[in-house]
Amino acid sequence: MEAKKVKDSELVLSQLMQPEHANNLGNIHGGVLMKLMDDAGAMCATRHAREPAVTVAVDSLTFLEPVHIGDLVTFSARLTYVGRTSMETEVVVEAEEILTGRRRITNRAYIVYVALNGEGRPVEVPRLSLVSDEERERWQQGEMRQRERLGRKVQGT
Ligand SMILES: CC(C)(COP(=O)(O)OP(=O)(O)OC[C@H]1O[C@@H](n2cnc3c(N)ncnc32)[C@H](O)[C@@H]1OP(=O)(O)O)[C@@H](O)C(=O)NCCC(=O)NCCS
């Protein structure tokens, strides 16, 4: 299977935040943001594998600042680390206040997907071809996070 580059699958989803996305405080509901983050990561992983990809782990999900109704929000997803059948994505959320142009990063997460074949079993994905020092560094950090996740899985935590 031919290796693919990070740029072959990275993507940005954009969504205008509307009143129906808000919680009782008038900010955007965390669950809405989490769903869109998962959508962005899943599309990125699926693009790499060209097979359906399911979420197997979410970690380091942070809520740094609230998002407001009327913000234009982008969900940027890129691959950081690829195993045999699993793929770790980094998803970064940025909110833009349309009237002022003020932008801020509001969320970040590492989400792992597994590609499945027609029988619903994990299937091998293309290798990731790294072309920059930043990509190699992200890979090393992703590999370390994946080792820690699998360690927690063995311990059942
Ligand atoms: C994804 C799933 C098929 C994996 O099943 P499994 O029996 O653990 O399969 P395997 O042991 O062969 O592992 C498959 C890959 O997942 C990785 N994996 C398994 N559990 C993991 C975890 N907790 N965290 C990170 N990676 C994990 C393995 O390391 C392996 O990766 P590799 O091939 O790159 O080394 C199964 O856990 C599942 O169906 N989960 C539910 C998925 C789902 O419904 N998601 C929500 C909706 S999309």
The ligand as an ORCA input file, in Angstrom:
! r2SCAN-3c Opt
* xyz 0 1
  C     -12.302     -0.230     17.218
  C     -12.497     -1.701     17.572
  C     -13.025     -2.460     16.361
  C     -11.108     -2.236     17.925
  O     -11.289     -3.558     18.347
  P     -10.089     -4.358     19.032
  O     -10.575     -5.700     19.346
  O      -9.482     -3.507     20.125
  O      -9.102     -4.470     17.836
  P      -7.531     -4.623     17.886
  O      -7.049     -5.157     19.202
  O      -7.160     -5.348     16.622
  O      -7.012     -3.107     17.778
  C      -7.169     -2.388     16.589
  C      -6.347     -1.114     16.706
  O      -6.961     -0.277     17.685
  C      -5.988      0.140     18.635
  N      -6.675      0.312     19.904
  C      -7.460     -0.575     20.534
  N      -7.920     -0.049     21.693
  C      -7.395      1.187     21.783
  C      -7.473      2.231     22.742
  N      -8.182      2.109     23.855
  N      -6.805      3.372     22.516
  C      -6.083      3.526     21.394
  N      -5.969      2.579     20.436
  C      -6.607      1.422     20.636
  C      -4.972     -1.001     18.658
  O      -3.726     -0.555     19.164
  C      -4.910     -1.349     17.189
  O      -4.120     -0.411     16.525
  P      -2.913     -0.860     15.519
  O      -3.469     -1.869     14.552
  O      -2.542      0.420     14.827
  O      -1.817     -1.412     16.362
  C     -13.458     -1.922     18.788
  O     -12.822     -1.412     19.958
  C     -14.780     -1.188     18.587
  O     -15.604     -1.603     17.788
  N     -14.986     -0.095     19.334
  C     -16.211      0.701     19.211
  C     -16.026      1.794     18.165
  C     -17.200      2.726     18.174
  O     -18.326      2.295     18.192
  N     -16.920      4.050     18.182
  C     -17.938      5.055     18.332
  C     -18.704      5.344     17.088
  S     -17.697      5.764     15.703
*
